């Protein structure tokens, strides 16, 4: 299945979820600010929240689902520390992002405060490398810096996961109809699984083909860490 076909399938599923969930749950606008990345947004300015259940008055569990257009993301090493590459190293790409969290609520009518925490998972659709930033990074990462680098690398990693923590404030306008503002912070990633080679040259010398990547790139991961801003409305069932 080609890239266009996969995007079409994902879009169809997303539209079906709109029909099945918005009437009884809610609708929201979401924007993501990745660490060392580029401001990102949903393909449609919609995401789905609060798909879950109450556990008494003060607790609950819920899930979310969003289709994001990630404009660019950084990477991190095996210890979780960001790798400084002078800009995003992966993107743009689509990502299906979902989460499952536990919630604790403090009602102060007509206001309700909520804290949440749990797990998130994502599937990244054909994430490309930003070759300009990658080439500059490879040129400076060698023991003897190269003058020029032309890379032919690809990444095979698609699935990612991590932790998500956040908070939300909901103001109920009438009955169970409320508007809310909140934020989540994601801490996670997905293996890049880089492979390929690059042509490198120093001044006055012909290019050579290099197949050994710098050590920090061999186990590097996509840095799916960042702040998500959420604004929306919901109807409590």
Short mmCIF file of the C-alpha atoms (twelve columns), coordinates in Angstrom:
data_MODEL
# 
_entry.id   MODEL 
# 
loop_
_atom_site.group_PDB 
_atom_site.id 
_atom_site.type_symbol 
_atom_site.label_atom_id 
_atom_site.label_alt_id 
_atom_site.label_comp_id 
_atom_site.label_asym_id 
_atom_site.label_seq_id 
_atom_site.Cartn_x 
_atom_site.Cartn_y 
_atom_site.Cartn_z 
_atom_site.pdbx_PDB_model_num 
ATOM 1   C CA . UNK A 1   0.000   0.000  0.000  1 
ATOM 2   C CA . UNK A 2   1.468   3.344  -1.085 1 
ATOM 3   C CA . UNK A 3   1.770   6.478  1.018  1 
ATOM 4   C CA . UNK A 4   -1.301  8.121  -0.583 1 
ATOM 5   C CA . UNK A 5   -3.418  5.028  0.003  1 
ATOM 6   C CA . UNK A 6   -2.346  4.806  3.660  1 
ATOM 7   C CA . UNK A 7   -3.197  8.474  4.192  1 
ATOM 8   C CA . UNK A 8   -6.614  7.915  2.602  1 
ATOM 9   C CA . UNK A 9   -7.329  4.934  4.878  1 
ATOM 10  C CA . UNK A 10  -6.272  6.861  7.991  1 
ATOM 11  C CA . UNK A 11  -8.417  9.835  6.947  1 
ATOM 12  C CA . UNK A 12  -11.452 7.584  6.447  1 
ATOM 13  C CA . UNK A 13  -11.015 5.999  9.893  1 
ATOM 14  C CA . UNK A 14  -10.630 9.454  11.431 1 
ATOM 15  C CA . UNK A 15  -13.849 10.688 9.792  1 
ATOM 16  C CA . UNK A 16  -15.737 7.609  10.993 1 
ATOM 17  C CA . UNK A 17  -14.521 8.296  14.519 1 
ATOM 18  C CA . UNK A 18  -15.876 11.832 14.160 1 
ATOM 19  C CA . UNK A 19  -19.362 10.500 13.420 1 
ATOM 20  C CA . UNK A 20  -19.212 7.918  16.208 1 
ATOM 21  C CA . UNK A 21  -17.824 10.015 19.032 1 
ATOM 22  C CA . UNK A 22  -18.406 13.755 18.712 1 
ATOM 23  C CA . UNK A 23  -22.157 13.625 19.439 1 
ATOM 24  C CA . UNK A 24  -21.732 12.068 22.850 1 
ATOM 25  C CA . UNK A 25  -18.230 13.035 23.959 1 
ATOM 26  C CA . UNK A 26  -16.746 16.298 22.765 1 
ATOM 27  C CA . UNK A 27  -14.537 18.069 20.293 1 
ATOM 28  C CA . UNK A 28  -11.268 19.905 20.763 1 
ATOM 29  C CA . UNK A 29  -8.476  21.799 19.047 1 
ATOM 30  C CA . UNK A 30  -4.989  20.459 19.779 1 
ATOM 31  C CA . UNK A 31  -1.526  21.799 19.031 1 
ATOM 32  C CA . UNK A 32  1.805   20.157 19.800 1 
ATOM 33  C CA . UNK A 33  5.128   21.857 20.566 1 
ATOM 34  C CA . UNK A 34  7.782   19.094 20.295 1 
ATOM 35  C CA . UNK A 35  11.109  19.442 22.085 1 
ATOM 36  C CA . UNK A 36  13.714  20.538 19.508 1 
ATOM 37  C CA . UNK A 37  10.990  20.255 16.889 1 
ATOM 38  C CA . UNK A 38  8.519   22.359 14.938 1 
ATOM 39  C CA . UNK A 39  5.018   23.525 15.892 1 
ATOM 40  C CA . UNK A 40  2.619   20.765 14.815 1 
ATOM 41  C CA . UNK A 41  -1.135  20.456 14.454 1 
ATOM 42  C CA . UNK A 42  -3.904  17.984 13.574 1 
ATOM 43  C CA . UNK A 43  -4.610  17.228 9.920  1 
ATOM 44  C CA . UNK A 44  -8.161  18.316 10.716 1 
ATOM 45  C CA . UNK A 45  -8.363  20.782 13.618 1 
ATOM 46  C CA . UNK A 46  -10.109 18.127 15.699 1 
ATOM 47  C CA . UNK A 47  -9.156  15.559 18.300 1 
ATOM 48  C CA . UNK A 48  -11.244 13.302 20.482 1 
ATOM 49  C CA . UNK A 49  -11.060 13.313 24.278 1 
ATOM 50  C CA . UNK A 50  -12.828 11.881 27.262 1 
ATOM 51  C CA . UNK A 51  -13.699 8.513  25.711 1 
ATOM 52  C CA . UNK A 52  -13.960 6.552  28.932 1 
ATOM 53  C CA . UNK A 53  -15.833 6.204  32.198 1 
ATOM 54  C CA . UNK A 54  -16.194 7.727  35.645 1 
ATOM 55  C CA . UNK A 55  -15.027 5.876  38.737 1 
ATOM 56  C CA . UNK A 56  -17.127 7.625  41.295 1 
ATOM 57  C CA . UNK A 57  -17.367 11.402 41.471 1 
ATOM 58  C CA . UNK A 58  -13.680 12.235 41.781 1 
ATOM 59  C CA . UNK A 59  -11.912 9.695  39.556 1 
ATOM 60  C CA . UNK A 60  -12.112 8.359  36.044 1 
ATOM 61  C CA . UNK A 61  -10.291 6.739  33.136 1 
ATOM 62  C CA . UNK A 62  -10.345 7.933  29.551 1 
ATOM 63  C CA . UNK A 63  -8.657  7.739  26.178 1 
ATOM 64  C CA . UNK A 64  -7.952  10.093 23.311 1 
ATOM 65  C CA . UNK A 65  -7.196  9.850  19.602 1 
ATOM 66  C CA . UNK A 66  -5.692  12.441 17.266 1 
ATOM 67  C CA . UNK A 67  -4.278  12.458 13.762 1 
ATOM 68  C CA . UNK A 68  -1.333  14.836 13.827 1 
ATOM 69  C CA . UNK A 69  0.680   16.448 11.079 1 
ATOM 70  C CA . UNK A 70  4.150   16.541 12.629 1 
ATOM 71  C CA . UNK A 71  6.173   19.242 10.921 1 
ATOM 72  C CA . UNK A 72  9.479   18.208 12.458 1 
ATOM 73  C CA . UNK A 73  10.917  16.370 15.476 1 
ATOM 74  C CA . UNK A 74  14.305  16.036 17.082 1 
ATOM 75  C CA . UNK A 75  16.042  12.843 18.163 1 
ATOM 76  C CA . UNK A 76  17.577  11.537 21.389 1 
ATOM 77  C CA . UNK A 77  20.284  9.065  22.333 1 
ATOM 78  C CA . UNK A 78  19.903  5.739  24.157 1 
ATOM 79  C CA . UNK A 79  19.974  7.513  27.550 1 
ATOM 80  C CA . UNK A 80  17.083  9.790  26.576 1 
ATOM 81  C CA . UNK A 81  19.176  12.954 26.209 1 
ATOM 82  C CA . UNK A 82  18.404  15.163 23.179 1 
ATOM 83  C CA . UNK A 83  20.954  15.059 20.355 1 
ATOM 84  C CA . UNK A 84  21.680  18.572 19.152 1 
ATOM 85  C CA . UNK A 85  21.415  18.500 15.356 1 
ATOM 86  C CA . UNK A 86  20.829  22.187 14.664 1 
ATOM 87  C CA . UNK A 87  17.147  21.617 13.877 1 
ATOM 88  C CA . UNK A 88  14.563  18.857 13.459 1 
ATOM 89  C CA . UNK A 89  15.977  15.638 12.012 1 
ATOM 90  C CA . UNK A 90  12.706  13.865 11.129 1 
ATOM 91  C CA . UNK A 91  9.660   15.194 9.294  1 
ATOM 92  C CA . UNK A 92  7.191   16.130 8.052  1 
ATOM 93  C CA . UNK A 93  4.966   13.090 8.610  1 
ATOM 94  C CA . UNK A 94  1.567   11.985 9.880  1 
ATOM 95  C CA . UNK A 95  1.209   10.355 13.282 1 
ATOM 96  C CA . UNK A 96  -1.778  8.593  14.820 1 
ATOM 97  C CA . UNK A 97  -1.536  9.497  18.488 1 
ATOM 98  C CA . UNK A 98  -3.637  7.888  21.210 1 
ATOM 99  C CA . UNK A 99  -3.509  7.814  24.997 1 
ATOM 100 C CA . UNK A 100 -5.069  6.065  27.982 1 
ATOM 101 C CA . UNK A 101 -4.999  7.909  31.316 1 
ATOM 102 C CA . UNK A 102 -6.384  7.888  34.833 1 
ATOM 103 C CA . UNK A 103 -7.980  11.103 36.058 1 
ATOM 104 C CA . UNK A 104 -8.495  12.816 39.407 1 
ATOM 105 C CA . UNK A 105 -11.059 15.643 39.588 1 
ATOM 106 C CA . UNK A 106 -11.829 18.457 42.007 1 
ATOM 107 C CA . UNK A 107 -15.304 19.947 41.372 1 
ATOM 108 C CA . UNK A 108 -15.771 23.600 42.336 1 
ATOM 109 C CA . UNK A 109 -19.101 24.332 40.555 1 
ATOM 110 C CA . UNK A 110 -19.378 25.547 37.876 1 
ATOM 111 C CA . UNK A 111 -15.631 24.863 37.527 1 
ATOM 112 C CA . UNK A 112 -13.920 21.486 37.560 1 
ATOM 113 C CA . UNK A 113 -10.160 20.935 37.852 1 
ATOM 114 C CA . UNK A 114 -8.595  17.712 36.623 1 
ATOM 115 C CA . UNK A 115 -5.164  16.081 36.734 1 
ATOM 116 C CA . UNK A 116 -4.329  13.041 34.609 1 
ATOM 117 C CA . UNK A 117 -1.507  10.649 33.855 1 
ATOM 118 C CA . UNK A 118 -0.969  7.478  31.869 1 
ATOM 119 C CA . UNK A 119 0.456   6.016  28.681 1 
ATOM 120 C CA . UNK A 120 0.449   7.117  25.064 1 
ATOM 121 C CA . UNK A 121 1.167   5.277  21.849 1 
ATOM 122 C CA . UNK A 122 1.721   6.453  18.297 1 
ATOM 123 C CA . UNK A 123 2.143   5.112  14.789 1 
ATOM 124 C CA . UNK A 124 4.255   7.316  12.531 1 
ATOM 125 C CA . UNK A 125 3.429   7.071  8.833  1 
ATOM 126 C CA . UNK A 126 6.563   7.024  6.645  1 
ATOM 127 C CA . UNK A 127 8.642   9.556  8.614  1 
ATOM 128 C CA . UNK A 128 11.348  11.026 6.329  1 
ATOM 129 C CA . UNK A 129 14.713  12.387 7.434  1 
ATOM 130 C CA . UNK A 130 15.546  16.085 7.092  1 
ATOM 131 C CA . UNK A 131 18.619  15.476 4.960  1 
ATOM 132 C CA . UNK A 132 20.011  19.005 5.159  1 
ATOM 133 C CA . UNK A 133 20.206  18.961 8.960  1 
ATOM 134 C CA . UNK A 134 21.385  15.343 8.924  1 
ATOM 135 C CA . UNK A 135 24.213  16.047 6.476  1 
ATOM 136 C CA . UNK A 136 25.449  19.006 8.518  1 
ATOM 137 C CA . UNK A 137 25.352  16.902 11.690 1 
ATOM 138 C CA . UNK A 138 27.293  14.038 10.091 1 
ATOM 139 C CA . UNK A 139 29.903  16.462 8.738  1 
ATOM 140 C CA . UNK A 140 30.652  17.799 12.224 1 
ATOM 141 C CA . UNK A 141 30.333  14.503 14.125 1 
ATOM 142 C CA . UNK A 142 33.426  12.870 12.635 1 
ATOM 143 C CA . UNK A 143 36.762  12.906 14.479 1 
ATOM 144 C CA . UNK A 144 38.079  14.964 11.548 1 
ATOM 145 C CA . UNK A 145 35.169  17.098 10.331 1 
ATOM 146 C CA . UNK A 146 34.160  16.571 6.715  1 
ATOM 147 C CA . UNK A 147 33.809  19.450 4.296  1 
ATOM 148 C CA . UNK A 148 30.797  17.942 2.517  1 
ATOM 149 C CA . UNK A 149 28.414  15.085 3.264  1 
ATOM 150 C CA . UNK A 150 25.666  13.613 1.102  1 
ATOM 151 C CA . UNK A 151 23.624  11.043 3.002  1 
ATOM 152 C CA . UNK A 152 21.508  8.140  1.761  1 
ATOM 153 C CA . UNK A 153 19.963  7.068  5.059  1 
ATOM 154 C CA . UNK A 154 16.476  5.924  5.938  1 
ATOM 155 C CA . UNK A 155 14.622  5.121  9.159  1 
ATOM 156 C CA . UNK A 156 12.437  2.057  9.613  1 
ATOM 157 C CA . UNK A 157 10.958  2.826  13.046 1 
ATOM 158 C CA . UNK A 158 7.206   3.400  13.107 1 
ATOM 159 C CA . UNK A 159 5.731   2.567  16.540 1 
ATOM 160 C CA . UNK A 160 6.382   4.631  19.643 1 
ATOM 161 C CA . UNK A 161 5.129   4.969  23.185 1 
ATOM 162 C CA . UNK A 162 5.758   6.799  26.430 1 
ATOM 163 C CA . UNK A 163 4.198   8.604  29.389 1 
ATOM 164 C CA . UNK A 164 1.782   11.503 29.322 1 
ATOM 165 C CA . UNK A 165 0.819   13.850 32.180 1 
ATOM 166 C CA . UNK A 166 -1.514  16.792 32.135 1 
ATOM 167 C CA . UNK A 167 -4.237  18.947 33.564 1 
ATOM 168 C CA . UNK A 168 -7.497  20.525 32.491 1 
ATOM 169 C CA . UNK A 169 -9.958  23.143 33.708 1 
ATOM 170 C CA . UNK A 170 -13.601 22.849 32.598 1 
ATOM 171 C CA . UNK A 171 -16.237 25.548 32.963 1 
ATOM 172 C CA . UNK A 172 -19.799 24.226 32.694 1 
ATOM 173 C CA . UNK A 173 -21.990 26.698 30.835 1 
ATOM 174 C CA . UNK A 174 -25.289 24.895 31.263 1 
ATOM 175 C CA . UNK A 175 -25.973 21.488 32.740 1 
ATOM 176 C CA . UNK A 176 -23.418 19.023 31.390 1 
ATOM 177 C CA . UNK A 177 -22.214 21.303 28.571 1 
ATOM 178 C CA . UNK A 178 -18.781 22.740 29.289 1 
ATOM 179 C CA . UNK A 179 -15.798 24.402 27.663 1 
ATOM 180 C CA . UNK A 180 -12.263 23.527 28.697 1 
ATOM 181 C CA . UNK A 181 -8.595  24.412 28.384 1 
ATOM 182 C CA . UNK A 182 -5.760  22.091 29.229 1 
ATOM 183 C CA . UNK A 183 -2.281  20.860 28.474 1 
ATOM 184 C CA . UNK A 184 -0.434  17.544 28.335 1 
ATOM 185 C CA . UNK A 185 3.275   16.807 28.397 1 
ATOM 186 C CA . UNK A 186 4.538   13.775 26.498 1 
ATOM 187 C CA . UNK A 187 7.759   11.935 27.385 1 
ATOM 188 C CA . UNK A 188 8.494   9.110  24.963 1 
ATOM 189 C CA . UNK A 189 9.812   8.145  21.579 1 
ATOM 190 C CA . UNK A 190 10.272  5.475  18.949 1 
ATOM 191 C CA . UNK A 191 13.354  3.746  17.623 1 
ATOM 192 C CA . UNK A 192 14.659  5.305  14.416 1 
ATOM 193 C CA . UNK A 193 16.401  2.144  13.165 1 
ATOM 194 C CA . UNK A 194 18.664  4.140  10.848 1 
ATOM 195 C CA . UNK A 195 20.338  2.364  7.966  1 
ATOM 196 C CA . UNK A 196 22.278  3.273  4.828  1 
ATOM 197 C CA . UNK A 197 25.466  5.140  4.057  1 
ATOM 198 C CA . UNK A 198 26.772  8.598  3.241  1 
ATOM 199 C CA . UNK A 199 29.418  10.070 0.960  1 
ATOM 200 C CA . UNK A 200 31.881  12.299 2.794  1 
ATOM 201 C CA . UNK A 201 34.799  14.371 1.600  1 
ATOM 202 C CA . UNK A 202 37.530  16.563 3.073  1 
ATOM 203 C CA . UNK A 203 39.237  19.402 1.252  1 
ATOM 204 C CA . UNK A 204 41.322  18.223 -1.690 1 
ATOM 205 C CA . UNK A 205 40.227  14.587 -1.389 1 
ATOM 206 C CA . UNK A 206 37.678  12.565 -3.366 1 
ATOM 207 C CA . UNK A 207 34.497  11.507 -1.530 1 
ATOM 208 C CA . UNK A 208 34.473  8.222  0.365  1 
ATOM 209 C CA . UNK A 209 31.488  6.080  1.236  1 
ATOM 210 C CA . UNK A 210 30.932  5.714  4.982  1 
ATOM 211 C CA . UNK A 211 28.658  2.943  6.307  1 
ATOM 212 C CA . UNK A 212 29.411  3.254  10.041 1 
ATOM 213 C CA . UNK A 213 27.142  5.784  11.723 1 
ATOM 214 C CA . UNK A 214 28.291  7.846  14.726 1 
ATOM 215 C CA . UNK A 215 27.711  5.891  17.938 1 
ATOM 216 C CA . UNK A 216 24.966  8.226  19.192 1 
ATOM 217 C CA . UNK A 217 22.921  7.649  16.005 1 
ATOM 218 C CA . UNK A 218 23.134  3.851  16.047 1 
ATOM 219 C CA . UNK A 219 20.623  3.568  18.900 1 
ATOM 220 C CA . UNK A 220 18.917  6.934  18.422 1 
ATOM 221 C CA . UNK A 221 15.179  7.395  18.851 1 
ATOM 222 C CA . UNK A 222 12.633  9.905  17.651 1 
ATOM 223 C CA . UNK A 223 12.170  12.340 20.531 1 
ATOM 224 C CA . UNK A 224 8.398   12.286 20.991 1 
ATOM 225 C CA . UNK A 225 8.520   14.710 23.895 1 
ATOM 226 C CA . UNK A 226 6.731   18.013 24.093 1 
ATOM 227 C CA . UNK A 227 3.815   20.135 25.231 1 
ATOM 228 C CA . UNK A 228 0.301   19.724 23.833 1 
ATOM 229 C CA . UNK A 229 -2.195  22.589 24.185 1 
ATOM 230 C CA . UNK A 230 -5.910  21.694 24.162 1 
ATOM 231 C CA . UNK A 231 -9.006  23.888 23.830 1 
ATOM 232 C CA . UNK A 232 -12.502 22.511 23.354 1 
ATOM 233 C CA . UNK A 233 -16.030 21.707 24.474 1 
ATOM 234 C CA . UNK A 234 -17.669 18.583 25.816 1 
ATOM 235 C CA . UNK A 235 -20.971 17.129 26.956 1 
ATOM 236 C CA . UNK A 236 -20.787 14.880 30.005 1 
ATOM 237 C CA . UNK A 237 -22.882 11.743 29.646 1 
# 
